[in-house]
């Protein structure tokens, strides 16, 4: 039986350090001029791509597609600076994908070189293996709102990117194909926008994803966020994870003077902030468990009452391939934020989609494009599912339990994370003298480990995660105008092979569904005649 520890060791190495090996050349190439890769549309329309949402994924996508010459219309419900307590920690692999955007300057971003783990007053430090890389290559942590605003500014600075505030209320559909969106401006006026491709990345609370995927959202826990001032982390420029009871506590710098603290609370119900229950809980239950260097600042932040709560959502990617539309970001795929892998997945998806679109001069053939985008769902899967699995498994392993086997696994994880948690845990139990009780706990440990890891991998898709080359969509070539000769087909395949090559050595995978908006997906909304051209509207409730 596969032990959880061995799997976590592999996942941790792959997810946290993904993108580091062999990426030096890509850093240099990403800084080159985009002059030779500009995609010019052969259509007379004013918009090539509509992007719903201007968060991390939407802003980054708008900028990179705008640089490639696409005419992009971004519709964001609120263009004011966001105020969130997650989306503040970017792993080194995600930073490498962000180099081209240059969006971490002027926001007081802090370098992060690894993690420190705490349990029962003991600590250990795990640093990223960055010795062979430029000194600027590391993780980054920052205020989420400042980061997003910088990316919006970068995107809006391009003449072919239009950034507009408005709330998209529905996708416009005709004969099973998405033709655009209907939205309300901030003054309440209704408008429609049309483009051959609509990319929906409107966040974790998306009101449009039911039309484009099978959303199975779980909320395993909630975060309570505080900003600590006038203190320093015990290990400078490292994230700190405390294996506390009942579940982990996370610390990381978000500026030169502030440290973010995220307290994980199991379940969906948290103590009330308004009546003082939360402050009492944090002072009496949580404060005694955190490093003493941070306790004074933690209690001070608690007494100020500036606490934020948010549910931690997870949702595997289960798309309905839909002509004319694509899902991205948290609207498409979520994982527990404990490991800070969400932005790395989103930025990796952005780069992949950009590379898939570059060979295409026209986006007008929606059905051919839809078949082609099945490769996006496949190619993204290895990295996305690895980070998703790591996040779900570590949250469960790091959380306290009354089960002796689970507690042994937790202790083993802290004592020797890199060896292989479950195997090491069984060894701890059986040495020096095995007994029936110890054998039983060891068997329970292996069983619990399998119970944690296997359901997560199953939800991600075993074939797509481990054997992406066995999925037919892996070999999709870019659609070209019909008729085309052998030379044209060969050119399309040649342009696509580099994307497949990167995926095989570290990009992504996904299970492509078989239903489109015109069949199953629209039953989640109301379809009625649209304003013109016989267009129908899918209204999401």
Order of alpha helices (4+ residues) and beta strands (2+ residues): alpha-alpha-beta-alpha-beta-beta-alpha-beta-beta-beta-beta-alpha-beta-beta-beta-beta-beta-beta-beta-beta-alpha-alpha-beta-beta-alpha-alpha-alpha-alpha-alpha-alpha-alpha-alpha-beta-beta
